[in-house]
Amino acid sequence: MYYFIESFFALFCSFWINVLVVAVFAQGFYGKTNADVRESCINNDNHMPDFYKDVYANNTDLADNDIYHAGVFLGCTFGVVALYVWAVGILAAGQSSTMTGTYAGQFAMEGFIQIKLPQWKRVLLTRSIAMGPTLLVAIFSGGINHITGFNDFLNCVQMVQLPFAIFPVLTFVSDKRVMFEFSASRMQKVFALSISLLILAINFYFLFAWVDENLGLTAVSIPITSVLAVVYIIFILYLFYYCLVAMSIIRPFGWVSFSL
């Protein structure tokens, strides 16, 4: 019960923070061009440093709204304090996700690979493998604009990887042979599966939009994308099948083995 309360309040607060962030940017960016935001940066009494006022190009393209430009927009609209609050929030979010991922990688490597080293050497090795590529990208990226663009690419990669995290989790928490008395109830299974399918559908929509925008539908990209999509969908259906069996929604097919 205590874990439920803690998780509920953490997720509840995170949900409303995200709702407010999305609402502010939706109101500020919808229908705006780079020139519109640039003009507000120049004309508003926002105490922004001069070099921030030239971040947005003077053109009629839709306003850039990545993490970097979003912070500049907040500073231009609500004052320079909003820019620093946004920066601290991004830093805290990055610290949280980075430490979580680093710890997870460290524990997984120590457990699965059975590294027989002193503790400080294990920590140094596992965290170097986890953090090394990130530091190299940050150092040699060529500027913050490239880093924010790379962040959009990472979000796309996470959309691709999401089913491989969701379906195994639902499979294990629904199977009584694994969770025993802690397995999910029927109502929890239905709710979790419904929400998961909705989230995956939204992610697939944005994934297709990203592929269409960055790769285009050409004679070369269509066959390659189609082959990769077929392989990807087959893997997802395989995981989805095991998830439905674990939830007792369908029975195992005779020609497919099922064991956990």
N, C-alpha and C positions, 0 to 999 in steps of 0.2 A: 504493500500500500504506500509506503514512504517513497519507493522508487517511482511509483505511478504519479504521486503528487509532485515530486521533483521534476519528472519529465514533462508532466502536463503544464506546469507553470513556465518552464523553460521554453517549451514549444509554443505555448500561448503568447508569451511575450515576443518571441521571434516572429510569429505569424503576424502580429499587429505592426511590428516594426517594418516588416516587408511590405505589408499593405500600405502603410504610410509612405514608404519610399517609392513604391510603384505609382501611387496616386499623385505624388508631387511631380515626378518625372513625366507622367502621362499628361498632366495639366500643362507642364512647362514646355514639353517637346512636341506635342501633337500639332501638326501643321506648321511648325516653325522651320525656317531655313537657317543655314549657317550665318547668313548675313543678319537675320533677325537677332540671333543670340549675340553676335558680335556687336551689333548696335547697342543692345542693352548693356553689354559689358563696358562699352565706351561711355555711354551717356549716364548710367546710374551712378549715384554717389555710394559706391560699395567698398572703397578703400582697397581695391585689388591692386597688386603690383602690376606695373605696366606690361610686363612680358606676358601676363595671363590674358590681357585684352586682345592679343593677336593670335591666340590659340585657334579660334574659329576662323576659317577662311571666309573671304568676302565673296561668296557665291550663292546661288539659289538652290543648291542641293539641300536635301533634308538634313537637319542638324545632326552632327555626330553625337552619339549618346553612349559611348563606351565608358568604362570606369573613370578614366582620366578626364574626358570631356564633361562627364556628369558632375564631377567635383568643381570644375571651372564654372559650369552653369550655376551650381548652387551659390558659389561665391559671388558671381555677377548679379544674381537675383536677390539673394538674402544678405549679402555682406560677406566680408572676408572670413568672419568667424565660422560661417557655415562651411567654407572650404576646409578649414582646419578640423572641424568636427567630423566631416566626411573622411578626411585623411586618417584621423585616429580610428574611426570605425572600420575602415578598410584594413588598417594595420592590425587591429584586434581580430578581425575575421580571418586574416591571413595567418596570424599567429596560432589561432585556435585550430584551423584546418591543417596547418603544417605540422603542429605538434601531434595532433591526433593521428595523421597519416604516418608520421615518423615513428611514433610509438607502436602503431599497428604493424608496420613493416619490421620494426625491431623484434617484437615478440614473435611474429610469424617466422622470421628467419631463425631466431634462436630455437624455436620449437621444432620446426620442420627439418631444418638443416642440422640441428644438434651441434652447434658451434661449441667446441671445447676450448674456450679461451678465457682469460681473466675478464671480470666484468667490465672494466674500463676499456679493454680492447674490443669486446663485443659491441659495446655502445658506440665506440669510435668507428668501427667497421660498418655496422648497420646504419648508423645515422649519416655517415659519409655517402653511402650508396643512395640513401633517400634524399639527402640535401644537395649532394654534389651537382647533379644535373640542373637543379633549380638555380643554384648560384652561377653556374656557367651561362645559363640563358640570360640571367639578369645582368651579368657583367658584359657579355658580348652581343647583347640584343641590338645595340645601336640607338638606344633612346627609349623614353617612356611610351612613345606612340607604338613602337614595335611590341613592347611588353603587353600593352592593353590589347593589341590585335592578337597576340598569342594567347591571351586569356580567353578571348572569344573562341579560338580553336580548341582550347582545353574544355570549355563548356560543351562544345560539340562532341568531343571525345567522351565526356561523361554521359551525354545522352545515349551514345552507342553502348556504353558499358552498363547502363542502369539495369536493363533486364537481367543481366548476369549476377546482379546483386540482389534484386528484389525477389525473383522466383526461388532461388535457393533458400533465402531466409523464410519465405512463406512455407516452403516445403518442410523445413526442419521444425519450425514452431507448430506446424499442424500435425506432425506425426507423433503419435503417442509412444512409439517405440524409441523415440529420441528424447522427447520432453516429459514423458510419463504424465503425472498429474498437472504439470505446468503447460500442457499443450493448449492451443487456442480453442475456444469454444466455437460452436457453429456460427453464432452471430459475429464473432470476431473474424472468423475466416471469410465470411461473405463481405463484411465491411472492408477488410484489408485487401481482398482480391479486387473488389470494385474500385477502390481508390487507386490501387496500383495500376489497373488497366486504364483508368482515366489519365493518370500521370504519364504513362507510357504513350498513350495516344497523342497527348499534347507534345511530348518530346519528339515523337516521330514526325509530327507536323513541322516543328521548327527545324528538325534535322533535314527534312526534305527541302525546306525553304533555304537553309544554309547551303546545301549541295547545289541547288538550282542557282543561287546567287553567285557562288564562288567557282563552280565548275561549269555551269551551264548545261543545256541539253543539246550536245553536239553529237556528231556521228562517232566520235571517239569515246566521249564520256558515257554515253548511254549504255553501250555493251558492257563496259567495265563496271559501271555502277550497278547494272542489272545482275551481273554474275555475283558481285559481292553482296548485293541485297538478298539474293536467293540463298546463299550460304548462311548469311546472318539470320534470316528468317527461319531456316531449318533448325539452327541451334536454339533459337528462342522457342520454337514450337516443341522441341525436345524437352527443354526445361519446363515449359508450361504444362506439358503432359505429366511429368513427374509431380508437379505442383498440384494438379487436379486429382491425381491418384492419392497423394498424401492427404488431401482435404476430403477424401471419400466422395468426391463429386462424380468421378467415373471409376470404372473398374479397370485394372491393368489388362492390356491386350495380351492375348496368348503368345504372340510372336515377339513381345518385348519383355525382357526380364526387369523385375522391379525389386530392388533390395537396397537398404540403407545400412 
